[in-house]
Amino acid sequence: MNTDHAFRPSDSLSSVRYEIRGHLARRAHELERQGYEIVSLNIGNPRLFGFRTPETMRLAMIENMSESEGYCHQKGIFPAREAVVMQQQARGVGGVSAEEVFVGNGVSELIDLVLRALLNRGDEVLVPSPDYPLWTAAVNLNAGRAVHYPCHPRNHFIPDPEEVASLVTRRTRAIVIINPNNPTGATYPRPVLEALARLAERRRLVVFSDEIYDQMVYDGTESIPMATLVHDTLCTTLSGLSKIYRACGYRVGWAVFSGRVRDAGEYLSALELLSSLRLCSNVPAQWAVQTAIGGHQSVRELVSAGGRLYESRRALLEATGRSRFLQLHPPTGAMYGFVGVDTAQLPDFDDQQFALDLLEQKHVLVVPGVSFNVPYRNHFRVTTLPDADTLRMVFGRIEELLCAYATGGAGVRAAGGAASGVAEAAAAGAAAPRVAAPRVAAASSAASNVVVKAQDRFK
Ligand SMILES: Cc1ncc(COP(=O)(O)O)c(C=O)c1O
């Protein structure tokens, strides 16, 4: 691209990536404009798959609309912050008051603010690999250096505290923990979290614990709040309305500080200054926080047997279990599967090429594993937000494509659209166009439930 020097973007963006909404999503958008129906499994947006925000939350916002016309306090409205304090108490986190709660425009905004308030050029932050890529991007954007600690597939994506400890240097300022994890769905056991807490305390690292999926756990798995384990250093717990409460469009998240808060006065003042610079976060939606956090938690039904998320996860486990090529460590939390491809069977498998082929040939959009800052190239992420039938249909298409790879070699480009039998075409050695003729009708009734309208792509 020939860019006029005057309009060149900042160099600070050169190391920043967010492939979840990157070129593949743009290509999917183009295909939709040509009339194709794309099954989009790239973004964890519950609304796109028919989930609704609990009605009481909508009502709380509407009832308080007239109270929402002005700026509010930079840290957020008091009832929302106080509700977060009570939630922390119920989770076993003591010693927190509304003073230590900051409400932001989603956890996303807070990730940027908490890092910006902390980092100097070259400071290192330990970030999991794979990670939710905003963490790596935000460290880099704020002049820090993301040092990835591996959560190996062979260890069910659970970090090894000793390996993490070996990466600490004198420049290390903080450790990011995402639990339950996006993209892997791993939920960390208590001894691992305790060991990470001791490491952070010993090396005086700030803990950033992203617990946005905390109540999304399956089959009796326990999601342990990091703040119950960290006492002798600063612990930051991040969560919000987007996932558990299916209200990602409300843009509400919170950061709660616990542990050695008394020694972190200057840091918290810096964070308050940054919060003041952006005046405040979206006010109307903050009124939904109290209603969300108190009382009945409808997410529990969704993640229990018979619940929508539970059954979709079950479909994912069954489909990958049946596959000749796929491997999956059963996710115990969150709403994703980080699926591996057996490279003994497909030695030339490349996650980015696969995601592109799957989109062009099968009209399914997934995120290649490399987008989550991993050094290997044989994984991809799907969300389990679609219903079970849709996931079964999607994995049928994935298996077809992988069969075509196996019979025709990794470079196979088979003819036809989503329903056109790529494997047979490949076996017949057909040299085929990348994209079939526009196919406006839904591939199946299940698929039609999740077809994303073009204008919704980036919601
Ligand atoms: C681990 C994790 N943290 C943070 C976010 C951002 O959440 P929010 O919608 O509150 O900005 C996401 C969104 O997918 C996420 O998966």
The ligand as a Gaussian input file, in Angstrom:
#p B3LYP/6-31G(d) Opt

LIG

0 1
 C      -10.501000     -12.643000      28.400000
 C      -11.226000     -11.415000      27.941000
 N      -10.967000     -10.253000      28.563000
 C      -11.578000      -9.116000      28.174000
 C      -12.473000      -9.100000      27.131000
 C      -13.120000      -7.789000      26.739000
 O      -14.351000      -7.666000      27.381000
 P      -15.237000      -6.342000      27.355000
 O      -16.392000      -6.622000      26.458000
 O      -15.674000      -6.157000      28.782000
 O      -14.403000      -5.227000      26.884000
 C      -12.765000     -10.287000      26.459000
 C      -13.688000     -10.305000      25.313000
 O      -13.857000     -11.260000      24.604000
 C      -12.130000     -11.466000      26.878000
 O      -12.359000     -12.638000      26.283000

